[in-house]
Amino acid sequence: MMRNRKKPTKPWRTVPVYLLGILSFSCGSGTVLAAVLPVIQERDWCLLVYMNGDNDLEAQALKDLNEMEAVGPSPGVEVLVLLDRAEGYDAGDGDWTGTRMYRLRRDPGGMNYAIVSERVGCSALGLTAEGVDGELNLGSPAVLTGFITWAAKQYPARNRMLILWGHGTGWRGADAGVEKPFPPGSLRAVSFDDGDGDFLYTAELGAALTGTALDVIGFDTCNAMLLEVAYELREAALLMAGSEGLVSAEGWDYAEILAGLTGAATPTEAAGLLTETFARKYATAGGAAFSVVDLGQIEGIMDGLNGFVQRRLDEAAAAGQGYFFDLKQRIFTEVEDFYTTPGDLNIDLIMLGLTIEGSESPLAAAVESAVVASFASPRGNPDARGLAVHFVPLDAAGRSSVHDDAYFRDKAAGYSLGFVENSLWCPHQAEESGLLWHLFYGEEAY
């Protein structure tokens, strides 16, 4: 069920209107001249879709673009799609490969595999409106930033939403000392570009988006709604939307989103639209979950998590041996989780607080305050409440494994992930501190 929360404010934006300006002035002769000057109205929304189909999702990328074209942009809404294709997965629309930018146009033929939208040239990215296709690396933060900043100048709008479309596997900091790509299985990132062997680390994503003044950042990917990701984006936008767990390859319902976006006057109303359309499409799907959080409250959630950890440490000091072992077992067995094997086990933050501390949990209250809207299917993850945090990797048998070096506070100097640096949650090997150290590595964990 969707839950509406407090509306984020956006005091620094203005809303222009259509008008005819009358400019009057006097000359030396006393003659008064008047000029009628048109003032162009800003669009209500500019929707930017960063569609990385340079992987095994190529066919679905073409399908989703055609789904958008079947409806077309509604009045006051501009839609720009940066589409990167792969080789060998789908032959639709002439089987071209490379990267093109499209300005969305309605297709009178409805759903098909022919793209009718206007192809747009972008000198900032080296793309042309016709002829030879470009080949961009959508795993590069410079390409993402260039797309957003160019669109802001060419297509100004009162509200701007970015949708990151493609594969996503959760958190990771950017490793300044190791060349990408990493071996398969070690990736925690978004926007996987197989053609270039690259992807966007969470830290790269934060750096690319901070300062772009977006209203909504949406993730049509898996494993997006993690505190680790939201913390990196806390200054990049007003709202962040996506799923705590896995998302079907079919992704979002773009036909309904585009049909309803004109009526969304504010980012909060757009958040409701995204949540409602997802809920209708995946009402009974196993494990489906969706949420929107207010990024302006992420610092408060971080404080709430650190406070939660400190209370556990204080309790352990009084309780003695066995406390951390019991706590780990409770989290494993009682808290709503999201996982793949082998892969990461992530846990819902609200349910962590409620399970361990009860209905008066300060952690749960901090997260609930930030959740603008949410949906959870009754099948699979019924207690998904909006925002998760990484708990532990799992091996192929579903047993807990060793945390990545990037998640240790004393090993992450080259990763620059703000969450790891500033949390009491993450382990610190040298100091033998951090809640996860006590739960998984210290003598008291057994």
C-alpha positions as a printed NumPy array, in Angstrom:
array([[  0.   ,   0.   ,   0.   ],
       [  1.266,   3.458,  -0.789],
       [  1.9  ,   5.74 ,   2.153],
       [  2.043,   9.473,   1.536],
       [  4.573,  11.387,   3.595],
       [  5.664,  14.965,   4.039],
       [  6.264,  16.986,   0.91 ],
       [  9.84 ,  18.131,   0.268],
       [ 10.139,  21.822,  -0.427],
       [ 11.871,  23.44 ,  -3.382],
       [ 12.06 ,  27.138,  -2.482],
       [ 14.613,  28.137,  -5.104],
       [ 12.562,  27.238,  -8.164],
       [ 10.096,  29.546,  -9.916],
       [  7.215,  28.74 , -12.218],
       [  7.074,  30.867, -15.397],
       [  3.815,  31.303, -17.292],
       [  2.741,  32.129, -20.809],
       [  2.382,  35.896, -21.255],
       [  2.76 ,  38.72 , -23.722],
       [  5.06 ,  41.383, -22.368],
       [  4.443,  45.012, -23.384],
       [  7.701,  46.952, -23.467],
       [  7.169,  50.739, -23.475],
       [  9.798,  53.454, -23.564],
       [ 10.109,  57.161, -24.451],
       [ 12.318,  58.709, -27.119],
       [ 13.532,  62.281, -27.191],
       [ 10.503,  63.268, -29.277],
       [  8.187,  61.919, -26.624],
       [  6.998,  59.09 , -28.848],
       [  6.032,  55.982, -26.917],
       [  6.83 ,  52.694, -28.609],
       [  5.5  ,  49.331, -27.576],
       [  6.809,  45.898, -28.462],
       [  4.982,  42.676, -27.836],
       [  7.527,  40.142, -26.603],
       [  6.634,  36.477, -26.186],
       [  7.843,  34.841, -22.998],
       [  8.27 ,  31.111, -23.5  ],
       [  6.796,  28.927, -20.817],
       [  9.062,  26.43 , -19.127],
       [  7.982,  22.836, -19.516],
       [  6.354,  21.258, -16.498],
       [  8.661,  18.239, -16.696],
       [ 11.76 ,  17.128, -18.507],
       [ 12.149,  13.369, -18.183],
       [ 15.643,  12.026, -18.908],
       [ 16.016,   8.282, -19.491],
       [ 19.589,   6.994, -19.299],
       [ 18.876,   3.707, -21.056],
       [ 21.85 ,   1.359, -20.92 ],
       [ 20.879,  -1.526, -23.189],
       [ 24.472,  -2.389, -24.11 ],
       [ 24.021,  -5.777, -22.458],
       [ 21.519,  -8.63 , -22.354],
       [ 18.681,  -6.133, -21.765],
       [ 18.879,  -4.75 , -25.325],
       [ 15.543,  -6.238, -26.398],
       [ 13.818,  -4.867, -23.322],
       [ 15.315,  -1.428, -23.96 ],
       [ 13.731,  -1.343, -27.412],
       [ 10.442,  -2.572, -25.964],
       [ 10.369,   0.123, -23.281],
       [ 11.191,   2.892, -25.768],
       [  8.358,   1.676, -28.002],
       [  6.093,   1.536, -24.965],
       [  6.873,   5.214, -24.403],
       [  6.224,   6.016, -28.064],
       [  2.859,   4.262, -27.982],
       [  1.698,   6.998, -25.584],
       [  4.063,   9.818, -26.491],
       [  4.871,  12.857, -24.385],
       [  1.864,  14.505, -22.808],
       [  1.406,  18.295, -22.801],
       [  4.083,  20.126, -20.88 ],
       [  6.359,  17.07 , -20.737],
       [  9.622,  16.642, -22.647],
       [ 11.196,  13.178, -22.796],
       [ 14.803,  12.577, -23.864],
       [ 16.171,   9.041, -24.133],
       [ 19.892,   8.287, -24.368],
       [ 19.875,   4.722, -25.73 ],
       [ 22.955,   2.515, -25.959],
       [ 22.523,  -0.807, -27.769],
       [ 24.461,  -4.059, -27.809],
       [ 25.383,  -6.484, -30.559],
       [ 23.67 ,  -9.798, -31.01 ],
       [ 20.696,  -9.661, -28.648],
       [ 17.958,  -8.043, -30.761],
       [ 17.611,  -7.084, -34.438],
       [ 14.761,  -4.586, -33.984],
       [ 14.671,  -1.172, -35.709],
       [ 17.212,  -2.145, -38.356],
       [ 19.638,  -3.801, -35.932],
       [ 21.776,  -0.685, -35.542],
       [ 24.343,  -0.691, -32.763],
       [ 25.883,   2.189, -30.895],
       [ 24.363,   5.124, -29.042],
       [ 21.629,   7.517, -30.099],
       [ 19.643,  10.243, -28.383],
       [ 15.926,  10.533, -29.046],
       [ 13.362,  13.225, -28.362],
       [ 10.23 ,  11.204, -27.724],
       [  7.419,  11.349, -30.263],
       [  4.132,   9.453, -30.329],
       [  3.936,   6.47 , -32.687],
       [  0.5  ,   6.323, -34.385],
       [  1.173,   2.618, -34.98 ],
       [  1.301,   1.903, -31.267],
       [  3.591,  -0.815, -29.908],
       [  6.074,  -2.134, -32.463],
       [  9.828,  -2.37 , -32.948],
       [ 10.22 ,   0.691, -35.16 ],
       [ 11.518,   3.825, -33.431],
       [  9.734,   6.941, -34.705],
       [ 11.058,   9.476, -32.197],
       [ 13.176,  12.405, -33.337],
       [ 16.864,  11.591, -33.325],
       [ 18.747,  14.449, -31.661],
       [ 22.323,  15.567, -32.116],
       [ 24.355,  16.47 , -29.04 ],
       [ 27.746,  18.046, -29.661],
       [ 28.602,  17.782, -25.964],
       [ 28.492,  13.982, -26.281],
       [ 29.619,  13.72 , -29.89 ],
       [ 26.243,  12.475, -31.129],
       [ 24.697,  13.425, -34.462],
       [ 21.069,  13.569, -35.565],
       [ 21.681,  11.313, -38.555],
       [ 24.336,   9.18 , -40.184],
       [ 26.884,   7.134, -38.277],
       [ 25.914,   6.227, -34.739],
       [ 28.045,   7.292, -31.826],
       [ 29.389,   4.786, -29.345],
       [ 29.24 ,   6.092, -25.802],
       [ 30.261,   4.395, -22.597],
       [ 27.193,   4.668, -20.362],
       [ 29.326,   3.343, -17.528],
       [ 31.229,   6.634, -17.552],
       [ 30.208,   9.333, -15.045],
       [ 31.254,  12.011, -17.559],
       [ 28.655,  10.764, -20.063],
       [ 25.916,  10.826, -17.425],
       [ 26.805,  14.348, -16.272],
       [ 27.105,  15.546, -19.863],
       [ 23.649,  14.214, -20.731],
       [ 22.011,  15.942, -17.769],
       [ 23.739,  19.312, -18.084],
       [ 23.209,  19.506, -21.855],
       [ 19.511,  18.665, -21.512],
       [ 19.073,  21.28 , -18.773],
       [ 20.284,  24.007, -21.157],
       [ 18.456,  22.797, -24.249],
       [ 15.168,  21.763, -22.61 ],
       [ 14.619,  23.79 , -19.423],
       [ 11.757,  22.627, -17.253],
       [ 10.182,  23.41 , -13.92 ],
       [ 10.777,  19.83 , -12.741],
       [ 13.393,  17.338, -13.905],
       [ 13.453,  13.59 , -13.43 ],
       [ 16.298,  11.222, -14.3  ],
       [ 15.643,   7.507, -14.742],
       [ 18.654,   5.22 , -14.648],
       [ 17.564,   2.223, -16.721],
       [ 19.356,  -1.131, -16.827],
       [ 21.159,  -3.506, -14.515],
       [ 21.863,  -2.566, -10.906],
       [ 23.45 ,  -4.599,  -8.128],
       [ 23.573,  -2.308,  -5.121],
       [ 26.385,  -0.485,  -3.371],
       [ 30.089,  -0.079,  -3.909],
       [ 32.648,   2.682,  -3.573],
       [ 34.881,   3.709,  -6.478],
       [ 38.291,   2.069,  -6.228],
       [ 40.88 ,   4.598,  -7.321],
       [ 43.68 ,   2.049,  -7.308],
       [ 42.256,  -0.756,  -9.445],
       [ 41.382,  -0.686, -13.122],
       [ 37.878,  -1.657, -14.123],
       [ 36.334,  -3.997, -15.085],
       [ 36.236,  -6.18 , -12.021],
       [ 35.77 ,  -9.937, -12.365],
       [ 32.129, -11.126, -12.584],
       [ 30.559, -11.563,  -9.167],
       [ 32.486,  -8.75 ,  -7.508],
       [ 30.385,  -5.953,  -8.987],
       [ 28.124,  -3.689,  -6.981],
       [ 27.221,  -0.843,  -9.278],
       [ 24.7  ,   0.423, -11.835],
       [ 24.541,   0.978, -15.62 ],
       [ 26.61 ,  -1.953, -16.867],
       [ 27.984,  -1.247, -20.351],
       [ 29.204,  -4.57 , -21.709],
       [ 30.541,  -3.055, -24.917],
       [ 32.952,  -0.867, -22.991],
       [ 33.429,  -3.212, -20.042],
       [ 32.461,  -0.437, -17.643],
       [ 29.829,   0.528, -15.075],
       [ 29.052,   3.236, -12.547],
       [ 30.202,   2.687,  -8.996],
       [ 27.963,   4.217,  -6.355],
       [ 30.606,   6.807,  -5.522],
       [ 30.998,   7.678,  -9.218],
       [ 27.237,   8.028,  -9.479],
       [ 27.146,  10.404,  -6.516],
       [ 29.922,  12.554,  -7.954],
       [ 28.279,  12.613, -11.383],
       [ 24.875,  13.725, -10.071],
       [ 25.723,  16.079,  -7.207],
       [ 25.068,  19.642,  -8.311],
       [ 22.789,  18.713, -11.217],
       [ 19.712,  20.014,  -9.322],
       [ 17.42 ,  17.14 , -10.228],
       [ 14.033,  16.766,  -8.598],
       [ 13.654,  12.995,  -8.835],
       [ 16.251,  10.29 ,  -9.424],
       [ 14.572,   7.022, -10.375],
       [ 16.202,   3.606, -10.659],
       [ 14.552,   1.176, -13.057],
       [ 17.108,  -1.358, -11.816],
       [ 17.465,  -3.947,  -9.083],
       [ 18.776,  -3.232,  -5.571],
       [ 18.611,   0.562,  -5.722],
       [ 16.943,   1.612,  -2.487],
       [ 19.892,   1.155,  -0.169],
       [ 21.054,   3.655,   2.413],
       [ 24.545,   3.324,   0.949],
       [ 23.256,   4.633,  -2.397],
       [ 20.932,   7.264,  -0.955],
       [ 23.727,   8.663,   1.213],
       [ 25.856,   9.321,  -1.892],
       [ 22.909,  11.05 ,  -3.599],
       [ 21.694,  13.076,  -0.625],
       [ 22.692,  16.38 ,  -2.276],
       [ 21.863,  15.381,  -5.85 ],
       [ 18.047,  15.587,  -5.869],
       [ 14.935,  16.022,  -3.778],
       [ 13.63 ,  12.468,  -4.112],
       [ 14.979,   9.024,  -4.961],
       [ 12.76 ,   6.213,  -6.255],
       [ 13.267,   2.514,  -6.914],
       [ 13.182,  -0.973,  -5.408],
       [ 14.912,  -2.493,  -2.399],
       [ 15.162,  -5.877,  -4.096],
       [ 14.96 ,  -7.38 ,  -7.556],
       [ 12.944,  -5.904, -10.427],
       [ 11.496,  -7.816, -13.356],
       [ 13.184,  -7.25 , -16.726],
       [  9.896,  -5.663, -17.815],
       [ 10.636,  -2.793, -15.448],
       [  8.359,   0.176, -14.954],
       [  5.043,   0.889, -16.676],
       [  6.125,   3.776, -18.914],
       [  2.799,   4.064, -20.712],
       [  0.992,   4.9  , -17.467],
       [  3.814,   7.086, -16.195],
       [  3.829,   9.258, -19.315],
       [  0.038,   9.406, -19.4  ],
       [ -0.062,  10.704, -15.832],
       [  3.014,  12.918, -15.606],
       [  1.237,  16.039, -16.899],
       [ -1.009,  15.954, -13.851],
       [  1.939,  15.767, -11.467],
       [  2.52 ,  19.366, -10.459],
       [  5.213,  18.612,  -7.888],
       [  7.964,  16.038,  -7.32 ],
       [  5.894,  14.542,  -4.522],
       [  2.946,  14.007,  -6.858],
       [  5.298,  12.412,  -9.38 ],
       [  6.532,  10.108,  -6.607],
       [  2.955,   9.027,  -5.989],
       [  2.481,   8.383,  -9.708],
       [  5.606,   6.21 ,  -9.918],
       [  4.561,   4.202,  -6.89 ],
       [  0.945,   3.739,  -7.968],
       [  1.865,   2.613, -11.497],
       [  4.413,   0.132, -10.145],
       [  1.897,  -1.182,  -7.616],
       [ -0.733,  -1.761, -10.293],
       [  1.681,  -3.593, -12.566],
       [  3.17 ,  -5.802,  -9.849],
       [  0.245,  -6.068,  -7.437],
       [  0.669,  -9.806,  -6.926],
       [  4.212, -10.381,  -8.204],
       [  6.509, -12.235,  -5.864],
       [  8.98 ,  -9.989,  -4.067],
       [  7.945,  -6.778,  -5.823],
       [  8.62 ,  -3.622,  -3.819],
       [  8.893,   0.077,  -4.62 ],
       [  9.518,   3.206,  -2.603],
       [ 10.386,   6.882,  -2.762],
       [ 12.507,   8.618,  -0.124],
       [ 13.17 ,  12.251,   0.694],
       [ 16.927,  12.672,   0.223],
       [ 16.879,  15.712,   2.476],
       [ 16.35 ,  13.362,   5.435],
       [ 19.133,  10.889,   4.684],
       [ 21.542,  12.481,   7.143],
       [ 18.919,  11.955,   9.837],
       [ 18.6  ,   8.285,   8.878],
       [ 22.374,   7.911,   9.075],
       [ 22.299,   9.411,  12.556],
       [ 19.455,   7.05 ,  13.406],
       [ 21.457,   4.006,  12.289],
       [ 24.533,   5.103,  14.227],
       [ 22.356,   5.614,  17.294],
       [ 20.893,   2.133,  16.814],
       [ 24.406,   0.666,  16.71 ],
       [ 25.525,   2.519,  19.824],
       [ 22.527,   1.243,  21.784],
       [ 23.4  ,  -2.319,  20.771],
       [ 26.987,  -1.821,  21.909],
       [ 25.782,  -0.447,  25.251],
       [ 23.411,  -3.393,  25.706],
       [ 26.168,  -5.857,  24.866],
       [ 28.445,  -4.38 ,  27.51 ],
       [ 25.763,  -5.031,  30.116],
       [ 24.552,  -8.392,  28.778],
       [ 27.869, -10.169,  28.373],
       [ 28.723, -13.256,  26.318],
       [ 26.225, -14.428,  23.709],
       [ 24.59 , -11.07 ,  23.035],
       [ 25.994, -10.537,  19.544],
       [ 25.436, -14.144,  18.502],
       [ 21.775, -13.897,  19.498],
       [ 21.401, -10.507,  17.804],
       [ 22.833, -11.844,  14.553],
       [ 20.435, -14.785,  14.6  ],
       [ 17.454, -12.488,  15.193],
       [ 18.411, -10.256,  12.274],
       [ 18.909, -13.258,   9.998],
       [ 15.625, -14.921,  10.871],
       [ 13.202, -12.106,  11.762],
       [ 14.026,  -8.993,   9.725],
       [ 12.682,  -8.536,   6.179],
       [ 15.534,  -9.204,   3.759],
       [ 16.422,  -9.086,   0.075],
       [ 19.042, -11.418,  -1.33 ],
       [ 20.488, -13.542,  -4.104],
       [ 22.836, -16.494,  -3.715],
       [ 25.64 , -16.06 ,  -4.293],
       [ 25.229, -12.376,  -3.662],
       [ 24.288,  -9.818,  -1.058],
       [ 21.846, -10.052,   1.813],
       [ 20.295,  -6.643,   2.467],
       [ 17.812,  -5.886,   5.244],
       [ 14.953,  -3.407,   5.576],
       [ 15.874,  -0.593,   7.966],
       [ 12.408,   0.071,   9.346],
       [ 11.895,  -3.603,  10.115],
       [ 15.367,  -3.78 ,  11.668],
       [ 14.405,  -1.042,  14.082],
       [ 10.956,  -2.428,  14.854],
       [ 12.206,  -6.   ,  15.289],
       [ 15.086,  -5.202,  17.619],
       [ 13.796,  -2.101,  19.428],
       [ 10.021,  -2.266,  19.163],
       [  7.431,   0.264,  18.068],
       [  9.281,   3.199,  19.647],
       [ 12.473,   2.605,  17.668],
       [ 14.192,   5.918,  16.797],
       [ 15.738,   4.264,  13.741],
       [ 12.376,   3.118,  12.402],
       [ 10.891,   6.557,  13.054],
       [ 13.713,   8.31 ,  11.168],
       [ 13.25 ,   6.127,   8.097],
       [  9.446,   6.284,   8.194],
       [  9.646,  10.075,   8.213],
       [ 11.71 ,  10.018,   5.004],
       [  9.576,   7.532,   3.05 ],
       [  7.341,   9.58 ,   0.764],
       [  5.518,   6.595,  -0.754],
       [  5.936,   2.824,  -0.787],
       [  4.451,  -0.427,  -2.046],
       [  5.164,  -4.058,  -1.184],
       [  3.608,  -7.082,  -2.822],
       [  2.018,  -9.476,  -0.3  ],
       [  4.062, -12.267,  -1.906],
       [  7.761, -12.489,  -1.106],
       [  8.637,  -9.263,   0.706],
       [  5.445,  -8.05 ,   2.39 ],
       [  7.39 ,  -6.062,   5.005],
       [  9.508,  -4.07 ,   2.567],
       [  9.117,  -0.586,   3.976],
       [ 11.252,   1.661,   1.804],
       [ 14.998,   1.579,   2.453],
       [ 17.487,  -1.213,   3.091],
       [ 21.11 ,  -1.554,   4.217],
       [ 23.707,  -4.164,   3.319],
       [ 24.116,  -6.882,   5.946],
       [ 26.429,  -9.613,   4.631],
       [ 27.379, -11.417,   1.392],
       [ 26.082, -14.971,   0.953],
       [ 27.845, -17.864,  -0.735],
       [ 26.185, -20.256,  -3.205],
       [ 24.811, -22.312,  -0.306],
       [ 23.252, -19.244,   1.32 ],
       [ 25.79 , -19.054,   4.151],
       [ 27.308, -15.775,   5.303],
       [ 30.59 , -14.893,   3.644],
       [ 33.331, -12.308,   4.192],
       [ 32.493,  -8.661,   3.594],
       [ 34.167,  -6.938,   0.683],
       [ 37.192,  -4.812,   1.583],
       [ 35.218,  -1.783,   0.392],
       [ 32.823,  -2.282,   3.311],
       [ 35.533,  -2.172,   5.978],
       [ 36.137,   1.315,   7.332],
       [ 39.894,   0.798,   7.612],
       [ 40.272,  -0.805,   4.18 ],
       [ 38.127,   1.568,   2.158],
       [ 40.481,   4.556,   1.829],
       [ 40.585,   4.148,  -1.947],
       [ 36.849,   3.656,  -2.323],
       [ 35.5  ,   7.012,  -1.114],
       [ 32.046,   5.68 ,  -0.195],
       [ 30.651,   8.18 ,   2.288],
       [ 28.412,   5.689,   4.051],
       [ 31.339,   3.414,   4.93 ],
       [ 33.477,   6.292,   6.15 ],
       [ 30.807,   7.768,   8.411],
       [ 28.947,   4.788,   9.85 ],
       [ 29.282,   2.745,  13.014],
       [ 27.56 ,  -0.068,  11.134],
       [ 30.512,  -1.105,   8.958],
       [ 33.341,  -3.219,  10.433],
       [ 36.735,  -1.789,  11.345],
       [ 39.274,  -4.584,  11.511],
       [ 42.179,  -2.787,  13.162],
       [ 40.013,  -1.363,  15.95 ],
       [ 37.764,  -4.434,  16.129],
       [ 34.781,  -2.107,  16.085],
       [ 31.572,  -1.533,  14.159],
       [ 28.417,  -3.566,  14.681],
       [ 29.14 ,  -5.909,  11.779],
       [ 32.596,  -6.628,  13.2  ],
       [ 31.039,  -7.836,  16.435],
       [ 28.345,  -9.802,  14.612],
       [ 30.612, -11.637,  12.154],
       [ 34.286, -11.444,  13.104],
       [ 34.882, -10.949,  16.806],
       [ 35.111, -13.825,  19.267],
       [ 31.759, -12.767,  20.662],
       [ 30.094, -13.533,  17.306],
       [ 30.273, -17.294,  17.922]])
